[in-house]
Amino acid sequence: MKRVTSTPAVLFGIITRSFLKHLLFLLVMVFISTSYLAAQKPRDDIRVRGTITDKGGTPIEGVSIRVKGKNLGSPSNDKGEFSIGVDPRAVLIVSHLGYKPQEIAVERRNQIEIALEPSVSDLEEVVVVGLWYNP
């Protein structure tokens, strides 16, 4: 009966073959995933710019411009101007304290001028609280 002994060279050969099998599998998976990502249609976002004013034409600073259904937005600058990259079919939600919020469909437009209407609310009661501290 012949006794088989494991020599370091045999063990190294087994490890190498196993390693090569795993490496080959990994390379095939990287190739497949890269091909899949390359076949995806790129987003065709457009850059929408515009100006936000009140009804009198005065620019409004700090207006919130958000994309409906997305976590994406941009404020207007001190001249009422904004710029945001969106899907051509997106809907913008424009809001600011003291003005009525508006939903505006982009409809593939690159330039949008928005005039916000003041939000008038009737206050029924005003409470004034005064504190006095005498050290």
BANU-581062 format. One record per residue (C-alpha): y, x, z. Coordinates in steps of 0.02 Angstrom, whole numbers, plus 50000, padded with zeros to 5 digits. Layout:
YXZ;...
REM end
This chain:
500005000050000;501665007049946;503085005250066;504785000649991;506245008350079;508035003450056;509105017950008;510995017550010;511015018549820;509985002549804;511064993349930;512624999249841;511934992849676;511604975549749;513324974549824;514094980149661;513174966949559;513674953449683;515454959549683;515504959449493;514834941649488;516204935949606;517524945549511;516954937949346;517004920549423;518754923649490;519384929849321;518654914649232;519504902949357;521184911949337;521024910649148;520614892049156;522034888049277;523274898249175;522754889249016;522934872449104;524684876549166;525224883148997;524664866848915;525744856249031;527284848548952;528844856749023;530134845749107;531554841348992;532914840449125;534704838949070;536274844749158;537384830049203;539204833649244;540554821549292;542054816849395;542164804249536;543804795449568;544444780149657;545124765149561;546834773549553;546124789249470;546254800649623;544774812749635;543644810249787;542934825449876;541244825649964;540444811149872;538544811249886;537634810849720;535744808549741;534334805549619;533444789149656;531654791949715;531854810849730;532404822949864;533774829949753;535644828549768;537344836649755;539074833749830;540684832549730;541954846649749;543794845249796;544224839749618;542904825949622;541794835549501;539904836849513;538474844549416;536624840849438;535024843849338;534014827849317;532724819149209;533594810049064;532914793349129;533494796249308;534604784749410;536004792349514;536494784749682;538334788349717;538984784949892;540424789750006;541064783150171;542324769350141;541714765549964;540374754149893;538804763749840;538364763049655;536774765949555;537094773549385;535774776149249;535944793149165;535244787048996;535264804748922;537144806648949;537834823848991;539534817749052;539804803249172;541464797149241;541294786549399;542624775849483;542164770349659;542774754049732;543394753549912;542264744850035;543304732450134;542534726550295;543304714550418;543294720650595;543154706450720;543454716850873;544084734150917;543694741951086;544804755951148;544144766651290;545304777851386;544774791151510;545864799351636;545434814951732;546564821851868;545964838751931;
REM end
